[in-house]
Amino acid sequence: IVRYVIFPWEHRLRIRRPEKFGGPLEYESSAAFEAAWVRGEIHPQDLKAAAAEALDRLVAPVRTYLAAHPDVAPQSFLPASPDPPS
């Protein structure tokens, strides 16, 4: 998600964390982020929170549009299939 969604859209990853845990981090490339991850410099919970915040920013315009246009939302989804796919 970070490499293929967040970096192409935001061109950086910001990880907010308290000073007692090392303070905030910012990565300007997926290579720098991945190297820090491999070295164990990023706690999984910090990454999860940062990815969730970035994805929330990414879908915010869609959420806002659908809230302002409730007539569009029902057309955006296929009806549920009574039979599971085989």
Buried (B, 14 or more C-beta within 10 A) or exposed (E): EBEEEBBEEEEBBEBEBEEEEEEEBEBEEBEBBBEBBEEEEBEEEBBEBBBEBBBEEEEEEEEEEBEEEEEEEEEEEEEEEEEEEE
